[in-house]
Each structure stands twice: as structure tokens, then as C-alpha cells.
Amino acid sequence: MDTMGDDLRSLLAELREHGREHDTRQERHDDRLRNLEPETAALLAVLVRSGRRRSLLEIGTSNGYSTVWLAWAAEATGGRVTSVEMDPGRQRMADENLRRAGLRDLVDLKLGDATEVVEDLPGPFDLVFFDADRVSAPAQLKLLVPKLAPEVMILADNVLSHPEEVAGYLEALERLPGFDRLVVPVGKGLSIAYRGTTRCG
């Protein structure tokens, strides 16, 4: 699959709009779905497809909006997505939305505390996307280090919208050897870290 079909684009637009309407009705931040910005999701898909990523880990499924994007990209690479969510209701929504998208078979949905789930995952992963609890991300990153493929990309959202909360994650990321890092001002700010198998220069 090279280009996204109209049916899937319509579904993603529907999920995005539903998420936006849902979040405006929630007083508590933790009750919101907090979907990715569409341009950030599209960038993720480009990175997966252009880098031929095949073993993807998403921390923070929510209603599956970003998961659908990742699964669609993984379909083009022959890959799979493992997505972790701690809220059963949101995971049920993600399951339904992935089925509507025709992509459910490409995703392993994991329910539970992300740090505990990550500890039990075998890996190796060649792309990791952090989009959940920013405070616990450093602990999850530490657990994931031995489970990363030699050539790997690590992504995290909200680095510009929530700089204080994501500071610990970025500091932990900086301590990892061999990674090139940058922040792309797309959506709410996407951190991209890349480790290749060979060094230039």
C-alpha cells in the first residue's frame, strides 16, 4: 500500500474530530484522549515507511488514532505494532477503531502500566514512540535500552507543549551514547533520536 485510501482518511478524520469534541467536555486532563496532531501522525508514518521500520512500540494507545497511522505504515513495511495502554475503556475504543480500519491484525494491544508492560516485552524494537505519561518515560526508556535494535529511532510527542514534564525524558535521552537528536516543531513538538549502525565522518 503506497497511498492512503479515502476510506481510511475519512476514518482518521472522524477519530480526530471525535477526540477533539471529547476532550473539550473533559475537565480533568487525564480524562482526555489527547490525540496526536494530524501532521505529527503523518510524519510518524513517513518515518516508519522511509526507514522500513518493522518492529514498532507505541506507549500510549488512547483511542487508537496514532496506532492506526502506525499500523498503516507498518503494513507497507511488513511490520507490526505493539501498543501499550493502561485504560481498559480506551483500549476497547482502539480495538474497535483498528478493526474498522482493517488493521487490527497488525497490532498487539497490551493493557497495563506501561513501565511494568515494557519490562516484560522481548523486543527488539526498531522504532519506539512515547505518547503517554511523560513523567514515567525515563524509567521506560531505561528498560528499553537493551531491547532496541542496533539501528533504531526513538520518538516522543509534547516536547514543546509540556517542556517541564518532558525534561527528564530528554535528559535521559541525552545520556544514551550514539544517538543523534533533534526536536521538530510539528504539532506539539516531536523529539526524534536516531542511532545508526555506522557513523559518518
N, C-alpha and C positions, 0 to 999 in steps of 0.2 A: 504494500500500500504506500503510494508516494504522496498523494494529496488527500487531505481530509474531506470526506464526503459531506454533502449538505445536511444529511440527517444527523450526523454526529455534531456538526457545528451548531445545529438548532438545539440539540440536546444540551450541549455545553452552555449555550446562551440561556437556556431555560434554567439550568442548575445555578448559573451565576446570578440570574435575576432573583431566583428563589432565595439564594443565600443572602443577597443584599436586603431583600424585604424582611427576611427572618431576623437579621442582625439589627435592623432598625427598631424592632419590637423588644429587643432584649436589653434590660437594664444592666445585668451582670456581664462583664466581658467574657467570662468563662462559658457563658451560655450561647455565645455567638459561634457561627460556623466559620467565620474568618477565612473565606475562600481566597485563593491567590488572585492577584490581578491578572486579567487575560493575557497581557503582554508578557508577564513573567512566566505564566504557564506555557505560552508559545515558545519562549526562549528555552525553557527546560526541554521541551520536545525537540527543538533543534539540536541542543547539546547531546541529547541521547542518540539521535539519529546520525548526526555527523560524526560522533565519536564511536559509533557502533557499540554502544553500551548494552550489555545483555543481562547483567545481574544487578537490579536496581533495588534500593532500600529507601522507603519513604517513612519518616517518623512524623505522624500526624495525618491520619486519613481524612478526618472530618466526614463530610457527606460524599467524598469521592471525586470532587471536581478536579483537583490536581491529579488524582490517581487515574482518572480517565485519560487525561493528557499523557501521563507517563506510560500507561498501558498501550495507548495507541502508538506511541513512539517505539515502545519495546516490540510491538508486533512487527514493525518494519525491520528490526534488527535480529529477530528470532529470540528475543529475550523474555524475561519475566520480572514482575514487580512483587516485592514483599512490602506490605504497608501495615503499620502499627497504629492502633487507635485504642484509647483507654475507655471510651464511652460506648456502651453497647448500642444505644439508640443511633448514634452517628454511624457506627459500623453497619447497622442494618440498612441505613439510608445508602451508604456506599455500596453495599452488596446489591441493592436494587438498581442503583444507577449504573453500576458496571454491567449488570445483566441487560439493562436497556441499551447500553452502548455496544453490546455484543462482545465485551472484552473480559468478562468475569473469569474465564479460564486462564487468563494470563496473569492473574493477581492472587497472591496468597495473603489473605487478610488475617492479621494477628490481633487478638484482643488482650489488653492488659497494660500495666505500667510499662512505659517504653524502656526504661532502664533495665527492668527485670527481663523483658522480652528480648532485648538486644543481647543480653548476656548469654542467652541460650541459642541465638541464631548461629548457624555454622559459617555463613559466608562461602567463598569470598565475594565481596561486592565491588563492582567497578564504577558505581555511582551511588552516592548517599545524599538524600535530600532531607534536611531538618526543617520542619514546619509545624512544630508543636510547642511544648513547654521550653522556652529559651533558657530558663534557669538551669534545668537539668541536662541540657545539651552537652556541656563539657564532660560530664560523667559518662554519657552515652558515647561520645567521641573517643574517650579513653578506652572503653570496652571494645570499640570497633576497630581500633588501630591494627591489631593482629588479624582482623578479618577483612582487611582491604586488599584488593588486587594490587599487584605492583604498579599498574597504570590505572589511576583512579581519579575521579572527580568528586569533590565534596561541596555541596551547595547548602545555603541557609537563607531563608527569607527574613524580612523585617529588620535588616541590619541598619537601615536609615530611619525607619519609623519608631523603633524601640532600641536606641543605641545603648541605654543603660542596662537593659535586660540582656542584651546580646554580647555585652562587653566581655564577659567571662568566657563565652564560646570563642570569640575572636582571639582572645589571649591564648587559649588552649590550642587553637589552630596555628598560631604563630610559632608555638613551640615544636610543632611537628617538622622534622627535617625533610628536605627535598621537595617541598611544595611551593609552587608559585601561587600567589594570592592577589585577588583584586575584588573590589566592590563595584557592581554595575548599578547605576542609578535608574533601574527599571522597576516599576511598581513601587513597592515599599522598601526596595534595596535588596539586591541579591548578592550574597557573598559567594565567590567562586574560588575554590582551591583545586589545583591540578598537580598531580605527580606523574611524571612520565617515566618510562623505563630507561631512557637515555638523556643525558644532559648536553645541551648545545654549548658551543664555545670552547 
